[in-house]
Amino acid sequence: MSANEIGREVAELLFRAGAIHVSRQQPFILAAGWASPVYVDVRLLLGDPGLRQAVSELAARYAAATFPPGSFDVIAGAETAGIPFAAWLADRLALKLRYVRKRPLGIGRNAQVEGGPVEGLRVLLMDDLTTDGGSKLNFVRGLRAAGAEVEHVLTIFYHDAFPSAGERLREAGLTLHALANWGDVLRAGADNGLSPEDRAEIERFLADPVAWSTRHGGRARLAPRN
């Protein structure tokens, strides 16, 4: 199965889950602070056994087709929704599992990485959604501080609208892999109830997402690099 076929299948699953929400009147404010006319709730795939099994199988197929055998020792799930997806992928690939918090807990061992050591291990970070890449950099810093070797990030959906996400990750020595992105959703939309009006609003947003966000009360620029 090709990457394009996987992208189409994942987009179909997102539509089946009711995970594609479009609001032309009241914008959504995403976790990264951007305003958007559309919200992709990948977490809705978690609740249905058929959907979660399907997306986990597609993730395993993508990993098998993309990475040579033995590329990773560990799959690490990003808090919070990345954790179950990482667990299912780790089971399918027979790899160790860890999870990484947004920040150290502040009690006990004060660890940011949980589930066992990662020092000297090759880690694939997995999350449900990527927007501008900022949270992925934070997770990777935590993993690397614990001694992990991290060069790849796998996400179920990549909100590939905002500028410089790929560049920011590349500068940090990371490659982003996405099972699906906006192109996949738009290609699947006609067969899954996406109205022409909603499609047109999404396309206006994608043509200049920063300007759209600024006009609708969201962020107007990327956070400074650190």
Contacts in CASP RR format, 6 or more apart in sequence:
PFRMAT RR
TARGET T0000
AUTHOR 0000-0000-0000
METHOD contacts of the structure
MODEL  1
MSANEIGREVAELLFRAGAIHVSRQQPFILAAGWASPVYVDVRLLLGDPG
LRQAVSELAARYAAATFPPGSFDVIAGAETAGIPFAAWLADRLALKLRYV
RKRPLGIGRNAQVEGGPVEGLRVLLMDDLTTDGGSKLNFVRGLRAAGAEV
EHVLTIFYHDAFPSAGERLREAGLTLHALANWGDVLRAGADNGLSPEDRA
EIERFLADPVAWSTRHGGRARLAPRN
1 9 0 8 1.000
1 58 0 8 1.000
1 61 0 8 1.000
1 65 0 8 1.000
3 62 0 8 1.000
3 65 0 8 1.000
3 66 0 8 1.000
4 184 0 8 1.000
6 58 0 8 1.000
6 61 0 8 1.000
6 62 0 8 1.000
6 179 0 8 1.000
6 180 0 8 1.000
7 58 0 8 1.000
7 179 0 8 1.000
7 180 0 8 1.000
7 181 0 8 1.000
7 184 0 8 1.000
8 180 0 8 1.000
8 184 0 8 1.000
8 187 0 8 1.000
8 188 0 8 1.000
9 54 0 8 1.000
9 58 0 8 1.000
10 55 0 8 1.000
10 58 0 8 1.000
10 156 0 8 1.000
10 157 0 8 1.000
10 179 0 8 1.000
10 180 0 8 1.000
10 184 0 8 1.000
11 180 0 8 1.000
11 184 0 8 1.000
11 185 0 8 1.000
11 187 0 8 1.000
11 188 0 8 1.000
11 189 0 8 1.000
11 192 0 8 1.000
12 188 0 8 1.000
12 192 0 8 1.000
13 45 0 8 1.000
13 51 0 8 1.000
13 54 0 8 1.000
13 55 0 8 1.000
13 58 0 8 1.000
14 20 0 8 1.000
14 40 0 8 1.000
14 42 0 8 1.000
14 44 0 8 1.000
14 45 0 8 1.000
14 157 0 8 1.000
14 180 0 8 1.000
14 185 0 8 1.000
15 185 0 8 1.000
15 188 0 8 1.000
15 189 0 8 1.000
15 192 0 8 1.000
15 193 0 8 1.000
15 194 0 8 1.000
16 51 0 8 1.000
16 192 0 8 1.000
17 41 0 8 1.000
17 44 0 8 1.000
17 45 0 8 1.000
17 48 0 8 1.000
17 51 0 8 1.000
18 41 0 8 1.000
18 44 0 8 1.000
19 40 0 8 1.000
19 41 0 8 1.000
19 42 0 8 1.000
19 43 0 8 1.000
19 44 0 8 1.000
19 45 0 8 1.000
20 38 0 8 1.000
20 40 0 8 1.000
20 185 0 8 1.000
20 192 0 8 1.000
20 194 0 8 1.000
21 28 0 8 1.000
21 38 0 8 1.000
21 39 0 8 1.000
21 40 0 8 1.000
21 41 0 8 1.000
22 37 0 8 1.000
22 38 0 8 1.000
22 194 0 8 1.000
22 198 0 8 1.000
22 201 0 8 1.000
22 202 0 8 1.000
23 37 0 8 1.000
23 38 0 8 1.000
23 39 0 8 1.000
24 37 0 8 1.000
24 197 0 8 1.000
24 198 0 8 1.000
24 201 0 8 1.000
27 35 0 8 1.000
27 36 0 8 1.000
27 37 0 8 1.000
27 216 0 8 1.000
27 217 0 8 1.000
27 218 0 8 1.000
28 35 0 8 1.000
28 36 0 8 1.000
28 37 0 8 1.000
28 38 0 8 1.000
28 39 0 8 1.000
29 35 0 8 1.000
29 36 0 8 1.000
29 217 0 8 1.000
29 218 0 8 1.000
30 36 0 8 1.000
30 39 0 8 1.000
30 131 0 8 1.000
30 159 0 8 1.000
31 131 0 8 1.000
31 135 0 8 1.000
32 131 0 8 1.000
32 132 0 8 1.000
32 133 0 8 1.000
32 134 0 8 1.000
32 135 0 8 1.000
32 162 0 8 1.000
32 219 0 8 1.000
33 213 0 8 1.000
33 218 0 8 1.000
33 219 0 8 1.000
34 131 0 8 1.000
34 132 0 8 1.000
34 162 0 8 1.000
34 209 0 8 1.000
34 213 0 8 1.000
34 218 0 8 1.000
34 219 0 8 1.000
35 212 0 8 1.000
35 213 0 8 1.000
35 214 0 8 1.000
35 215 0 8 1.000
35 216 0 8 1.000
35 217 0 8 1.000
35 218 0 8 1.000
35 219 0 8 1.000
36 159 0 8 1.000
36 161 0 8 1.000
36 205 0 8 1.000
36 209 0 8 1.000
36 212 0 8 1.000
36 213 0 8 1.000
37 201 0 8 1.000
37 202 0 8 1.000
37 205 0 8 1.000
37 212 0 8 1.000
37 216 0 8 1.000
38 198 0 8 1.000
38 201 0 8 1.000
38 202 0 8 1.000
38 205 0 8 1.000
40 129 0 8 1.000
40 157 0 8 1.000
40 159 0 8 1.000
40 185 0 8 1.000
42 81 0 8 1.000
42 128 0 8 1.000
42 129 0 8 1.000
42 156 0 8 1.000
42 157 0 8 1.000
43 81 0 8 1.000
43 128 0 8 1.000
44 51 0 8 1.000
45 51 0 8 1.000
45 52 0 8 1.000
45 55 0 8 1.000
45 156 0 8 1.000
46 52 0 8 1.000
46 81 0 8 1.000
46 84 0 8 1.000
52 84 0 8 1.000
52 88 0 8 1.000
53 88 0 8 1.000
55 85 0 8 1.000
55 156 0 8 1.000
55 179 0 8 1.000
56 85 0 8 1.000
56 88 0 8 1.000
56 89 0 8 1.000
56 92 0 8 1.000
57 92 0 8 1.000
58 179 0 8 1.000
59 85 0 8 1.000
59 88 0 8 1.000
59 89 0 8 1.000
59 92 0 8 1.000
59 126 0 8 1.000
59 154 0 8 1.000
59 156 0 8 1.000
59 179 0 8 1.000
60 89 0 8 1.000
60 92 0 8 1.000
60 93 0 8 1.000
62 154 0 8 1.000
62 177 0 8 1.000
62 179 0 8 1.000
63 89 0 8 1.000
63 93 0 8 1.000
63 124 0 8 1.000
63 154 0 8 1.000
66 177 0 8 1.000
67 124 0 8 1.000
67 152 0 8 1.000
71 122 0 8 1.000
71 124 0 8 1.000
72 93 0 8 1.000
72 95 0 8 1.000
72 122 0 8 1.000
72 123 0 8 1.000
72 124 0 8 1.000
72 152 0 8 1.000
73 95 0 8 1.000
73 96 0 8 1.000
73 121 0 8 1.000
73 122 0 8 1.000
73 123 0 8 1.000
74 90 0 8 1.000
74 95 0 8 1.000
74 96 0 8 1.000
74 97 0 8 1.000
74 98 0 8 1.000
74 118 0 8 1.000
74 121 0 8 1.000
74 122 0 8 1.000
74 123 0 8 1.000
74 124 0 8 1.000
74 148 0 8 1.000
75 86 0 8 1.000
75 87 0 8 1.000
75 89 0 8 1.000
75 90 0 8 1.000
75 93 0 8 1.000
75 95 0 8 1.000
75 96 0 8 1.000
75 97 0 8 1.000
75 98 0 8 1.000
75 123 0 8 1.000
75 124 0 8 1.000
75 126 0 8 1.000
76 86 0 8 1.000
76 97 0 8 1.000
76 98 0 8 1.000
76 99 0 8 1.000
76 100 0 8 1.000
76 113 0 8 1.000
76 118 0 8 1.000
76 123 0 8 1.000
76 124 0 8 1.000
76 125 0 8 1.000
76 126 0 8 1.000
76 139 0 8 1.000
76 143 0 8 1.000
76 148 0 8 1.000
76 150 0 8 1.000
77 83 0 8 1.000
77 85 0 8 1.000
77 86 0 8 1.000
77 87 0 8 1.000
77 97 0 8 1.000
77 98 0 8 1.000
77 99 0 8 1.000
77 100 0 8 1.000
77 125 0 8 1.000
77 126 0 8 1.000
77 127 0 8 1.000
78 86 0 8 1.000
78 99 0 8 1.000
78 100 0 8 1.000
78 125 0 8 1.000
78 126 0 8 1.000
78 127 0 8 1.000
78 128 0 8 1.000
78 135 0 8 1.000
78 136 0 8 1.000
78 139 0 8 1.000
79 99 0 8 1.000
79 100 0 8 1.000
79 101 0 8 1.000
79 102 0 8 1.000
79 139 0 8 1.000
81 127 0 8 1.000
81 128 0 8 1.000
81 129 0 8 1.000
82 99 0 8 1.000
82 126 0 8 1.000
82 127 0 8 1.000
82 128 0 8 1.000
83 99 0 8 1.000
85 126 0 8 1.000
85 127 0 8 1.000
85 128 0 8 1.000
85 156 0 8 1.000
86 97 0 8 1.000
86 99 0 8 1.000
86 126 0 8 1.000
87 97 0 8 1.000
89 95 0 8 1.000
89 126 0 8 1.000
89 154 0 8 1.000
90 96 0 8 1.000
90 97 0 8 1.000
96 121 0 8 1.000
97 115 0 8 1.000
98 113 0 8 1.000
98 114 0 8 1.000
98 115 0 8 1.000
98 116 0 8 1.000
98 118 0 8 1.000
98 123 0 8 1.000
99 113 0 8 1.000
99 114 0 8 1.000
99 115 0 8 1.000
100 112 0 8 1.000
100 113 0 8 1.000
100 114 0 8 1.000
100 125 0 8 1.000
100 139 0 8 1.000
100 142 0 8 1.000
100 143 0 8 1.000
101 111 0 8 1.000
101 112 0 8 1.000
101 113 0 8 1.000
101 114 0 8 1.000
102 135 0 8 1.000
102 138 0 8 1.000
102 139 0 8 1.000
103 112 0 8 1.000
103 138 0 8 1.000
104 110 0 8 1.000
104 111 0 8 1.000
104 112 0 8 1.000
105 111 0 8 1.000
105 112 0 8 1.000
111 146 0 8 1.000
112 142 0 8 1.000
112 145 0 8 1.000
112 146 0 8 1.000
113 142 0 8 1.000
113 143 0 8 1.000
113 146 0 8 1.000
113 148 0 8 1.000
117 146 0 8 1.000
118 143 0 8 1.000
118 146 0 8 1.000
118 147 0 8 1.000
118 148 0 8 1.000
119 146 0 8 1.000
119 147 0 8 1.000
119 148 0 8 1.000
120 147 0 8 1.000
120 148 0 8 1.000
120 149 0 8 1.000
121 148 0 8 1.000
121 149 0 8 1.000
122 148 0 8 1.000
122 149 0 8 1.000
122 151 0 8 1.000
123 143 0 8 1.000
123 148 0 8 1.000
123 149 0 8 1.000
123 150 0 8 1.000
124 150 0 8 1.000
124 152 0 8 1.000
124 153 0 8 1.000
124 154 0 8 1.000
125 136 0 8 1.000
125 139 0 8 1.000
125 140 0 8 1.000
125 143 0 8 1.000
125 150 0 8 1.000
125 152 0 8 1.000
125 153 0 8 1.000
125 154 0 8 1.000
126 153 0 8 1.000
126 154 0 8 1.000
126 155 0 8 1.000
127 135 0 8 1.000
127 136 0 8 1.000
127 139 0 8 1.000
127 153 0 8 1.000
127 154 0 8 1.000
127 155 0 8 1.000
127 156 0 8 1.000
128 155 0 8 1.000
128 156 0 8 1.000
128 157 0 8 1.000
129 155 0 8 1.000
129 156 0 8 1.000
129 157 0 8 1.000
129 158 0 8 1.000
129 159 0 8 1.000
130 136 0 8 1.000
130 153 0 8 1.000
130 155 0 8 1.000
130 157 0 8 1.000
130 158 0 8 1.000
130 159 0 8 1.000
130 165 0 8 1.000
130 176 0 8 1.000
130 178 0 8 1.000
131 159 0 8 1.000
131 162 0 8 1.000
131 165 0 8 1.000
132 159 0 8 1.000
132 162 0 8 1.000
132 164 0 8 1.000
132 165 0 8 1.000
132 168 0 8 1.000
132 222 0 8 1.000
133 165 0 8 1.000
133 166 0 8 1.000
133 168 0 8 1.000
133 169 0 8 1.000
133 176 0 8 1.000
134 165 0 8 1.000
134 168 0 8 1.000
134 223 0 8 1.000
136 153 0 8 1.000
136 155 0 8 1.000
136 169 0 8 1.000
136 174 0 8 1.000
136 176 0 8 1.000
137 168 0 8 1.000
137 169 0 8 1.000
137 172 0 8 1.000
137 174 0 8 1.000
140 150 0 8 1.000
140 153 0 8 1.000
140 172 0 8 1.000
140 174 0 8 1.000
143 150 0 8 1.000
144 150 0 8 1.000
150 174 0 8 1.000
151 173 0 8 1.000
151 174 0 8 1.000
151 175 0 8 1.000
152 174 0 8 1.000
152 175 0 8 1.000
152 177 0 8 1.000
153 169 0 8 1.000
153 174 0 8 1.000
153 175 0 8 1.000
153 176 0 8 1.000
153 177 0 8 1.000
154 177 0 8 1.000
154 178 0 8 1.000
154 179 0 8 1.000
155 176 0 8 1.000
155 177 0 8 1.000
155 178 0 8 1.000
155 179 0 8 1.000
156 178 0 8 1.000
156 179 0 8 1.000
156 180 0 8 1.000
157 178 0 8 1.000
157 179 0 8 1.000
157 180 0 8 1.000
157 181 0 8 1.000
158 165 0 8 1.000
158 176 0 8 1.000
158 178 0 8 1.000
158 180 0 8 1.000
158 181 0 8 1.000
159 181 0 8 1.000
159 182 0 8 1.000
160 178 0 8 1.000
160 181 0 8 1.000
160 182 0 8 1.000
161 182 0 8 1.000
161 205 0 8 1.000
161 206 0 8 1.000
161 209 0 8 1.000
162 209 0 8 1.000
162 210 0 8 1.000
162 213 0 8 1.000
162 222 0 8 1.000
163 209 0 8 1.000
163 210 0 8 1.000
163 222 0 8 1.000
164 222 0 8 1.000
165 176 0 8 1.000
166 176 0 8 1.000
168 222 0 8 1.000
168 225 0 8 1.000
169 175 0 8 1.000
169 176 0 8 1.000
171 225 0 8 1.000
182 202 0 8 1.000
182 206 0 8 1.000
185 194 0 8 1.000
186 194 0 8 1.000
186 199 0 8 1.000
186 202 0 8 1.000
186 203 0 8 1.000
189 199 0 8 1.000
190 199 0 8 1.000
204 212 0 8 1.000
205 212 0 8 1.000
210 220 0 8 1.000
210 221 0 8 1.000
213 219 0 8 1.000
213 220 0 8 1.000
214 220 0 8 1.000
END
